[in-house]
C-alpha cells in the first residue's frame, strides 16, 4: 500500500497563504506559496519553518495572485534554496509587478525588496497547458485550464502512480474573455479543491451584471462597463477610471494571449475588433493628490486595487470617501475576515478612526466556484478522496456536511477531509500493477493461479515481465558482464582477457586480479596477496559492488551500441598520449611545434619544440627527454609533462607497463 501525506502550511480552514505539501515515496511537491492578505510581514507567510525545503522536488504555482504566489520571492531569496518553480506559461509575464504586493509600506514589515523580486524570476520555469512535465523519476504533472484569471491552471500531479488533482482557485463559469475550468480526462485518487464560498450559491450572468459597478477582476470589469456605457448614452458624462498600474501593464499581456481566451474573444480579434481597446474607460494618472481630486470632484466610477483595501489606491480612496453618505463602495469578490473589505470600523493608515457613512454593498461577482459549481465538479472528477482547502472553518465544515448529505441522497459515499494548518493527513491506497509477459515467457502455457518467474521491467506506467535473455531485445538494456567490464576499463584502463582451464572467460586487472563470472549471480576474484595487490583487489570489489548504483550505468544500458571507454587503449598507443601531453604543454606555455625531421619515416615520432620568450625547449617524444639551456624552464616543463602523464594515463599503464617518465 502507498501512503500519501498532505500537509497544509496555509489555507487550512482559512482563506489566504495557500501552501499545500504532498509527500509520497520519498518525493515532496509543494502546491502554491502565497501570503495572507490580512497580515503583514512574517505573520503573512505560510508556516515555512515546518518544512525542510531542501527535500522539495518542485513547487507548482497555479496563478499569480498574492495569496497563491506572494511568498515565492521569500522562499528563493530568504530561505535561499535553489530549485525550479513551475507555473503556467501565460501567467509568467505578469508576476513581477504582482509580487511587489509582498512589500509593505514600512521597512520593518517588508518581506523582500524589488531586487529580490527580479532575482526570483530567474527561478521560474513557464510551461503550457496540457503539456506533461516530468520533474524527476516518479514525479510528473499536467496543467489544465482553471478559469479564474488569465493563466490560472490546476495541476494533475502523478507521484509514483498516485494521481492528485490540485485545483487552486478555479471557476466553472465562462465569462466575457476566459474559458471555464476543465475536468481532466483522468480520474485522480485525490482531489484537493477550494471551498471559498462553501454552500453559498452566487448570482450568475446578467443578474449580477445589472447590479455591478466594481469588480475584483479588473479586466472583466472593464469589458462589462465599457459595453454598458456604450449601450447607455445618458452615462457618457460620467467618466470611468481605473487606478491600477498592474492592470494597465497587463493589458498588453491580454492582447497577446488571445489563444488562452474563449471563442467570443478569439472571433472578435479575427475580425480585427479588439475588445481591449476601450471607448469609455481611462487609466488615471496617479500624480500627487490624485485621490483627493477624485473624492472632491464630480460623480465618477473608479476601479481601484487591491480588493482587500489594506494598502494602495483602494485604501487611500476608502479613507477619503468614507465620511460622505453620497459615496458608495461595492465589494464584488470574496472578502477575507480581518481586512478592510469586511470593515467593522474604518481607521486611517495613521490609526485615526474615520466615521463610515458611505454605503457598502456586496455583489458576489467572484471568479471562484459557488456551491452548485463546486459540487458538480467534485462529482464529475469522482476522486477516491476529497480534501477541502482555501475556506474559513465554518464555511468549510458546512460544505463538508452538505456534500456528505448530497452523496448519501444519491446512495453513494464520499471520503471528504478538512485539515487545519499543519495537520498531517495520511491517505493509504492499494494499487494493482499489471505487467505484460513478453518474449520467451509467452511460450509457456499458463493457467490462472500458476506462478511465473522473470525480470520485471518498469518505465513510466508500462511494465513488462520477461526472461533475462530477452532483456536487450525488448528494453535495449545490456547484460551486466559488458557493463562491469566498461566500469573496470574506466578505472584501470586496459583489461586483458584469457580463458582458464575450464574454458571460462577471465578478466585480468593490472596483471594482478583475475575476475570470473562463475554463475548467473556470482563473480569470483582471485589474486596473490600483498599490500599493493590487496589494495587493487579491494578497489575492484568496491567498483563492482557499485555498478548498479552508478548513473552512468543507467545511461549506457539504454544504448543499443556495445559499451566502450576511451581509456581502453592499447598499452603503447603513444599517439593519443602525446596529443594529451601537448594539450597540457599548450595550456602552460602556448604554441607547441611538432618536428619529425627531414629524414624521418612516416611512423616516426615527431619531437616537440616550445618557444617561451627568448628560450627554446626541445622534447624528445620517444624518451620523453627535455633539453633547454634555462634549467629553471627545463624543470618546469618536466614537471608539466609528468603531471600530464600521471593525469591521462590509466592505472594499468602507470603501474604495470611502466609508462615513460621524464628523463633526468
C-alpha positions in Angstrom: 0.0 0.0 0.0 1.1 3.5 -0.8 0.7 6.3 1.7 0.1 10.0 0.6 0.8 12.7 3.2 -1.0 16.0 2.7 0.0 18.9 5.0 -1.4 22.4 4.6 1.2 25.0 5.5 -1.5 27.6 4.7 -5.2 27.8 3.6 -6.1 25.0 6.0 -9.5 26.2 7.4 -8.7 29.7 6.3 -8.6 31.8 3.1 -5.1 33.1 2.3 -1.4 32.0 2.1 -2.2 28.9 0.1 0.5 26.3 0.5 -0.1 22.5 0.3 2.7 19.9 0.8 2.4 16.5 -0.9 4.6 13.6 0.2 4.7 10.1 -1.2 7.5 7.5 -1.6 10.2 10.0 -0.6 9.0 12.6 -3.1 7.8 16.1 -2.0 5.8 18.5 -4.1 4.5 21.9 -2.9 1.5 23.4 -4.5 1.3 27.2 -4.2 3.2 29.5 -1.8 1.0 32.6 -1.0 0.8 35.2 1.7 -2.2 36.1 3.9 -3.8 39.5 2.9 -5.0 40.2 6.4 -1.5 40.0 8.0 1.8 41.8 7.4 5.4 40.8 7.4 6.5 37.4 8.6 3.0 36.8 10.0 1.6 36.8 6.5 3.7 33.8 5.3 2.7 30.1 5.4 4.3 28.1 8.1 7.6 27.8 6.1 9.6 26.7 9.2 7.7 23.4 9.4 9.2 22.1 6.1 12.8 21.2 5.2 12.8 22.9 1.8 15.9 21.1 0.7 13.8 17.9 0.3 11.3 19.6 -2.0 11.4 18.3 -5.6 9.4 21.2 -7.1 6.9 23.9 -6.3 3.8 24.3 -8.6 2.2 27.7 -8.7 -1.4 27.8 -10.0 -1.6 31.5 -10.7 -0.1 34.9 -9.9 -2.5 36.2 -7.2 -0.6 37.1 -3.9 -2.5 34.6 -1.8 -1.1 31.9 -4.0 2.3 33.2 -5.3 3.2 36.1 -2.9 5.8 34.1 -0.9 7.8 32.9 -3.9 10.4 35.6 -3.6 10.8 35.0 0.2 11.4 31.3 -0.4 14.0 31.8 -3.1 15.9 34.8 -1.7 15.4 34.4 2.1 15.2 30.7 2.6 17.9 30.6 -0.1 17.2 27.1 -1.5 17.8 26.7 -5.2 15.0 24.9 -7.1 12.6 25.4 -10.1 9.2 26.9 -9.8 6.6 25.6 -12.2 3.8 27.9 -13.3 1.5 28.2 -16.3 3.2 29.8 -19.3 0.7 32.6 -20.0 0.9 33.9 -16.4 4.7 34.1 -16.4 4.6 37.6 -17.9 2.6 39.0 -15.0 4.1 38.2 -11.6 7.0 40.7 -11.3 4.6 43.6 -10.6 2.1 41.4 -8.8 4.7 40.1 -6.4 5.5 43.6 -5.4 2.5 43.3 -3.1 4.7 41.3 -0.8 6.4 44.5 0.1 4.7 46.7 2.8 4.9 50.4 3.4 7.2 50.2 6.3 10.7 48.6 6.1 10.0 46.6 9.3 7.2 44.7 7.6 8.9 44.2 4.2 9.5 40.6 3.3 11.7 41.4 0.4 12.9 44.1 -2.0 12.3 44.9 -5.6 15.7 43.5 -6.4 14.7 40.2 -4.7 11.6 40.0 -6.9 13.7 40.4 -10.1 16.2 37.8 -8.9 13.5 35.3 -8.0 12.0 35.4 -11.6 15.1 33.6 -12.9 14.0 30.5 -10.8 10.6 30.3 -12.6 10.0 27.8 -15.4 7.0 28.6 -17.6 5.1 25.7 -19.1 2.0 25.3 -21.3 -1.4 23.9 -20.6 -1.8 20.2 -21.4 2.0 19.6 -21.6 3.1 16.6 -19.5 6.2 17.6 -17.5 8.4 15.0 -15.7 10.0 16.7 -12.7 12.2 13.7 -11.6 12.0 9.9 -11.5 8.4 9.0 -10.5 7.0 12.6 -10.4 5.2 14.3 -13.3 2.2 16.6 -13.8 -0.1 18.0 -16.4 -1.7 21.5 -16.1 -5.3 22.2 -17.1 -7.3 25.4 -17.6 -8.8 26.6 -14.3 -10.6 29.8 -15.5 -10.4 32.3 -12.6 -7.8 34.6 -14.2 -5.6 34.6 -17.4 -3.0 31.8 -17.0 -4.6 30.1 -14.0 -4.3 26.4 -14.1 -5.0 23.3 -12.0 -2.3 20.6 -11.7 -2.9 16.8 -12.1 0.2 15.5 -10.2 1.4 11.9 -10.6 3.7 10.7 -7.7 4.7 7.0 -8.1 1.3 6.2 -9.8 -0.8 8.2 -7.3 -2.7 10.9 -9.1 -3.6 14.1 -7.2 -5.6 17.0 -8.7 -4.9 20.3 -7.1 -7.3 23.0 -8.3 -6.1 26.2 -6.7 -8.7 28.9 -7.4 -11.0 27.9 -10.2 -14.2 28.9 -12.0 -16.6 26.8 -13.9 -18.4 29.8 -15.5 -17.2 31.1 -18.8 -17.1 34.9 -18.7 -16.5 37.5 -21.3 -12.9 36.6 -22.0 -11.8 33.4 -20.2 -12.6 29.7 -20.7 -14.1 27.7 -17.8 -12.2 25.2 -15.7 -11.6 21.8 -17.3 -12.4 18.4 -16.0 -9.3 16.3 -16.6 -9.8 13.1 -18.6 -8.1 11.0 -15.9 -9.8 10.0 -12.7 -7.5 11.1 -9.8 -7.0 9.3 -6.5 -7.3 12.6 -4.5 -8.9 15.9 -5.3 -7.6 19.0 -3.4 -10.2 21.6 -4.0 -11.0 25.2 -2.9 -14.0 25.8 -0.6 -14.1 29.6 -0.6 -17.9 30.1 -0.8 -18.9 26.9 1.0 -22.6 26.2 0.5 -23.4 29.7 -0.9 -25.0 29.9 -4.3 -24.0 33.0 -6.3 -25.8 35.1 -8.9 -24.8 34.3 -12.4 -24.8 36.0 -15.8 -26.9 39.2 -16.4 -28.5 39.2 -12.9 -25.3 40.3 -11.2 -24.1 42.4 -14.1 -27.2 44.7 -13.7 -26.1 45.5 -10.1 -22.4 45.8 -11.0 -20.3 48.9 -10.6 -17.0 47.4 -9.5 -15.2 44.1 -10.0 -12.3 42.3 -8.3 -11.1 41.0 -11.7 -10.2 44.3 -13.3 -10.1 43.2 -17.0 -13.6 41.5 -16.8 -15.0 44.7 -15.2 -13.6 46.9 -17.8 -15.2 44.8 -20.5 -18.6 44.9 -18.8 -18.6 48.6 -18.0 -17.4 49.7 -21.4 -20.1 47.6 -23.1 -22.8 49.0 -20.7 -21.7 52.7 -21.2 -21.8 52.1 -25.0 -25.4 51.0 -24.7 -26.5 53.9 -22.4 -25.6 57.3 -23.9 -27.0 59.1 -20.8 -24.0 57.9 -18.8 -21.4 59.3 -21.2 -20.9 62.3 -18.9 -19.9 60.1 -16.1 -16.2 59.1 -16.5 -14.8 55.6 -15.7 -11.3 55.4 -14.3 -9.1 52.5 -13.2 -6.4 53.3 -10.8 -4.2 50.2 -11.2 -0.8 50.3 -12.8 -0.8 46.5 -12.8 -4.0 46.4 -14.9 -2.5 48.8 -17.3 0.6 46.7 -17.8 -1.5 43.5 -18.0 -3.4 45.0 -20.9 -0.5 44.2 -23.3 -0.5 40.6 -22.0 -4.2 40.2 -22.6 -3.9 41.5 -26.2 -1.1 38.9 -27.0 -2.5 35.8 -25.2 -5.7 35.6 -27.3 -5.4 31.8 -27.7 -6.0 31.3 -24.0 -9.4 33.0 -24.1 -12.8 31.9 -25.1 -14.3 31.6 -28.6 -16.0 35.0 -28.5 -12.8 36.9 -27.8 -10.9 34.9 -30.5 -13.6 35.6 -33.1 -13.6 39.3 -32.4 -9.8 39.5 -32.8 -10.1 37.6 -36.0 -12.4 40.4 -37.2 -9.8 43.0 -36.1 -12.2 44.2 -33.4 -10.1 44.2 -30.1 -12.4 44.2 -27.1 -9.5 45.6 -25.0 -9.4 49.0 -26.8 -11.9 50.8 -24.5 -14.1 53.7 -25.6 -15.3 54.9 -22.2 -12.6 53.8 -19.7 -9.5 55.8 -18.9 -6.4 54.9 -16.9 -6.0 57.7 -14.3 -2.6 59.3 -13.7 -1.7 58.7 -10.1 0.1 62.0 -9.6 0.4 63.5 -6.2 -3.0 64.3 -4.7 -4.9 62.4 -7.4 -7.2 60.6 -4.9 -8.3 63.9 -3.3 -9.2 65.4 -6.7 -11.4 62.4 -7.4 -13.1 62.5 -4.0 -13.9 66.2 -4.2 -14.7 66.2 -8.0 -17.9 65.4 -10.0 -19.5 61.9 -10.0 -17.4 59.2 -11.5 -16.7 55.4 -11.3 -13.3 54.3 -10.0 -11.8 50.9 -10.1 -9.1 50.6 -7.5 -6.9 47.8 -6.2 -6.1 45.8 -4.1 -9.5 44.3 -3.5 -8.9 43.8 0.3 -8.2 47.6 0.7 -5.4 47.0 3.1 -2.9 49.2 1.3 -2.6 51.1 -2.0 -5.0 53.1 -4.1 -8.2 51.4 -2.8 -7.2 52.1 0.8 -6.4 55.8 0.1 -9.8 56.3 -1.7 -11.7 54.5 1.1 -10.4 56.9 3.8 -11.4 59.9 1.7 -14.8 58.6 0.6 -16.0 57.1 3.9 -17.3 60.2 5.7 -19.6 61.3 2.8 -23.0 59.5 2.6 -23.3 60.3 -1.1 -20.4 57.9 -1.8 -20.7 54.2 -2.1 -18.5 51.2 -2.4 -19.3 47.8 -3.9 -17.2 44.8 -3.0 -17.5 42.1 -5.6 -15.0 39.4 -4.6 -14.6 37.2 -1.6 -13.7 39.3 1.5 -11.2 37.9 3.9 -12.0 38.4 7.6 -9.8 40.9 9.2 -9.2 43.0 6.1 -10.8 46.4 5.2 -13.0 44.6 2.7 -15.0 43.5 5.8 -14.7 46.6 8.0 -16.2 46.6 11.5 -14.8 50.2 11.6 -12.6 52.3 9.4 -9.3 53.7 10.6 -6.8 55.8 8.7 -3.4 54.4 7.9 -2.2 56.5 10.9 -4.7 54.8 13.3 -7.2 57.7 13.5 -10.9 56.5 13.5 -13.0 57.6 10.4 -16.8 57.7 10.5 -18.2 55.3 8.0 -21.1 57.0 6.3 -20.7 55.7 2.7 -22.8 52.8 1.6 -21.2 49.3 1.4 -22.7 46.6 -0.8 -21.5 43.1 -1.6 -22.2 41.7 -5.0 -20.7 38.2 -5.3 -19.0 38.6 -8.7 -16.1 36.4 -7.8 -14.0 34.2 -10.1 -14.5 31.3 -7.6 -16.9 28.5 -7.8 -20.1 28.6 -5.7 -21.7 25.5 -4.1 -23.6 24.3 -7.1 -20.5 24.5 -9.4 -18.1 23.0 -6.8 -20.4 20.1 -6.0 -20.9 19.4 -9.7 -17.1 19.5 -10.3 -16.4 17.1 -7.3 -19.0 14.6 -8.7 -17.5 14.8 -12.2 -14.0 14.3 -11.0 -15.1 11.3 -8.9 -11.9 11.0 -6.8 -11.4 8.5 -4.0 -10.7 11.3 -1.5 -11.7 15.0 -1.5 -9.6 17.4 0.6 -11.1 20.9 1.2 -8.7 23.9 1.4 -9.0 27.7 1.0 -12.1 28.2 3.1 -12.9 29.6 6.5 -13.5 26.9 9.2 -17.3 27.2 9.4 -17.7 27.6 5.7 -15.6 24.5 5.0 -17.5 22.4 7.6 -20.9 23.4 6.2 -19.6 22.4 2.7 -18.4 19.1 4.0 -21.7 18.3 5.7 -23.7 19.3 2.5 -21.5 17.1 0.3 -21.9 14.1 2.5 -25.7 14.6 2.6 -25.7 15.1 -1.2 -23.9 11.8 -1.8 -26.0 9.9 0.8 -29.2 11.0 -1.0 -27.7 9.5 -4.2 -26.8 6.3 -2.4 -23.1 6.9 -2.5 -20.3 7.5 -0.1 -17.7 10.3 -0.1 -14.4 10.5 1.8 -14.0 14.2 2.4 -11.4 15.8 4.7 -11.0 19.4 6.1 -7.4 19.5 7.5 -6.3 22.5 9.6 -2.9 24.2 9.0 0.0 21.8 9.9 -2.4 18.9 10.4 -0.9 15.9 8.6 -3.5 14.0 6.6 -2.4 10.4 5.7 -4.3 8.6 2.9 -3.5 4.9 2.1 -4.0 3.4 -1.3 -3.7 -0.2 -2.5 -2.6 -0.2 -6.2 -2.9 -3.2 -8.6 0.0 -3.3 -11.0 -0.4 -5.1 -14.4 2.7 -6.4 -16.2 2.7 -7.8 -19.7 4.6 -11.0 -20.3 6.7 -10.9 -23.4 9.4 -13.0 -25.2 10.3 -16.5 -24.1 7.8 -16.4 -21.2 4.9 -16.4 -23.6 5.9 -19.8 -24.9 4.7 -21.3 -21.6 1.0 -22.4 -21.4 -0.2 -20.9 -18.1 -3.5 -21.2 -16.3 -4.9 -18.9 -13.7 -3.1 -19.3 -10.4 0.2 -20.6 -12.0 3.4 -18.9 -10.8 5.7 -17.3 -13.3 9.3 -16.1 -12.8 11.2 -13.4 -14.8 12.6 -9.9 -14.8 10.2 -7.1 -14.1 10.9 -4.0 -16.3 9.1 -0.8 -15.5 9.2 2.5 -17.4 6.7 5.3 -16.7 3.3 3.4 -16.4 4.4 0.4 -18.6 5.6 -2.8 -17.0 6.9 -6.0 -18.7 7.8 -9.4 -17.4 10.5 -11.1 -19.4 13.2 -13.8 -19.5 16.7 -12.5 -18.8 17.8 -13.5 -22.3 15.1 -11.1 -23.7 16.4 -8.1 -21.7 18.3 -6.4 -24.6 15.8 -7.2 -27.5 12.8 -5.7 -25.6 14.4 -3.0 -23.5 17.7 -2.1 -25.1 19.5 -2.8 -21.8 22.8 -4.6 -21.9 24.0 -7.6 -19.9 25.8 -7.0 -16.7 29.1 -8.6 -17.9 29.6 -5.9 -20.5 28.7 -3.2 -18.0 31.1 -4.5 -15.4 33.9 -4.6 -17.9 33.1 -1.0 -19.0 33.5 0.2 -15.4 36.7 -1.7 -14.9 38.2 -0.2 -18.1 37.2 3.2 -16.9 39.0 2.7 -13.6 42.1 0.7 -14.6 42.5 1.2 -18.3 43.2 -2.0 -20.3 41.5 -5.2 -19.1 43.1 -8.3 -20.6 41.2 -11.5 -21.4 42.2 -15.1 -21.2 40.4 -18.5 -20.6 41.0 -20.7 -17.6 41.4 -24.5 -17.7 37.6 -24.9 -17.6 37.2 -22.7 -20.7 35.7 -19.8 -18.7 36.5 -16.2 -19.7 38.7 -14.5 -17.2 39.3 -10.7 -17.0 42.8 -9.7 -15.6 43.2 -6.3 -13.9 46.7 -4.8 -13.8 48.1 -8.3 -14.1 47.2 -8.9 -10.5 43.4 -9.7 -10.1 41.5 -12.3 -12.0 37.7 -12.0 -12.3 35.5 -14.9 -13.4 31.7 -15.0 -13.9 31.3 -18.3 -12.1 27.4 -18.4 -12.0 24.4 -16.4 -13.0 24.6 -14.1 -10.0 28.1 -14.6 -8.8 31.6 -13.3 -9.7 34.8 -14.7 -8.3 38.0 -12.7 -7.7 41.5 -14.3 -7.2 44.8 -12.6 -6.6 48.1 -13.2 -4.8 48.1 -11.3 -1.5 50.4 -8.4 -0.9 49.8 -4.9 0.4 49.6 -3.4 -3.1 47.7 -6.3 -4.6 45.2 -6.2 -1.8 44.6 -2.5 -2.4 43.9 -3.2 -6.1 41.5 -6.1 -5.2 39.7 -4.0 -2.7 39.1 -1.2 -5.2 37.9 -3.8 -7.8 35.4 -5.3 -5.3 34.1 -1.8 -4.4 33.8 -0.8 -8.1 31.8 -4.0 -9.0 29.5 -3.6 -6.0 28.6 0.0 -7.0 27.9 -0.7 -10.7 24.1 -0.9 -10.3 24.0 2.4 -8.4 26.0 4.4 -10.9 24.1 7.0 -13.0 26.5 6.1 -15.9 25.2 2.5 -15.8 21.6 3.7 -16.4 22.7 5.9 -19.4 24.9 3.3 -21.0 22.4 0.4 -20.7 19.8 2.4 -22.5 22.1 2.5 -25.6 22.0 -0.2 -28.3 25.7 0.1 -29.0 28.3 -2.0 -27.1 29.9 -0.5 -24.1 33.2 1.3 -24.8 35.5 3.6 -22.9 38.3 5.9 -24.3 40.6 4.7 -21.5 40.6 1.2 -23.0 43.5 1.8 -25.4 46.5 -0.4 -26.3 49.4 -0.1 -23.8 51.7 1.6 -26.3 49.3 4.0 -28.0 51.6 7.0 -27.6 49.9 9.0 -30.4 46.9 9.5 -28.2 49.1 10.1 -25.1 51.4 12.6 -27.0 48.3 14.6 -28.0 47.2 14.8 -24.4 50.7 15.9 -23.3 50.7 18.6 -26.0 47.4 19.9 -24.6 48.9 20.3 -21.2 52.0 22.0 -22.6 50.0 24.4 -24.7 47.9 25.3 -21.7 51.1 26.3 -19.8 53.5 27.6 -22.4 51.5 28.5 -25.6 52.1 27.0 -29.0 53.9 23.7 -29.3 55.6 22.8 -32.6 55.9 19.2 -33.9 59.1 18.5 -35.9 59.5 14.9 -37.4 62.8 15.8 -39.1 63.6 15.7 -42.9 64.8 12.0 -42.9 62.1 10.7 -40.5 59.8 7.9 -41.7 56.0 8.0 -41.8 55.7 6.3 -38.4 58.5 8.2 -36.7 57.6 10.1 -33.5 58.0 13.8 -34.0 59.9 15.9 -31.5 58.3 18.8 -29.7 59.6 22.4 -29.6 58.4 25.2 -27.3 59.5 28.8 -27.8 58.9 30.6 -24.5 60.1 34.3 -24.6 63.7 34.0 -25.8 64.3 30.5 -24.6 63.8 27.3 -26.7 62.8 23.9 -25.2 63.4 20.6 -27.2 61.5 17.5 -26.2 62.4 14.0 -27.4 58.9 12.4 -27.6 60.4 8.8 -27.7 62.4 9.1 -24.5 60.3 12.0 -23.0 63.6 13.8 -22.5 63.7 17.6 -22.2 66.7 19.8 -23.3 66.9 23.5 -22.6 69.7 26.0 -21.7 67.5 27.5 -19.0 67.5 25.0 -16.2 64.5 26.5 -14.4 62.4 26.4 -17.5 63.6 22.8 -18.2 62.5 21.6 -14.8 59.2 23.4 -15.1 58.5 21.6 -18.5 59.4 18.3 -17.0 57.0 18.9 -14.2 54.2 19.7 -16.6 54.9 16.6 -18.7 55.0 14.4 -15.5 51.7 15.9 -14.4 50.1 15.3 -17.9 51.3 11.6 -18.0 50.1 10.8 -14.4 46.7 12.5 -15.1 45.9 11.0 -18.5 47.4 7.5 -18.3 45.4 4.7 -16.9 46.4 2.9 -13.7 47.5 -0.1 -15.7 49.8 1.9 -17.9 51.3 3.7 -15.0 52.0 0.8 -12.6 52.2 -2.3 -14.8 53.6 -1.4 -18.2 55.8 1.3 -16.8 54.8 4.5 -18.7 57.8 6.6 -19.6 58.7 9.4 -17.2 60.8 12.5 -18.0 64.5 11.7 -18.2 66.6 13.4 -15.6 
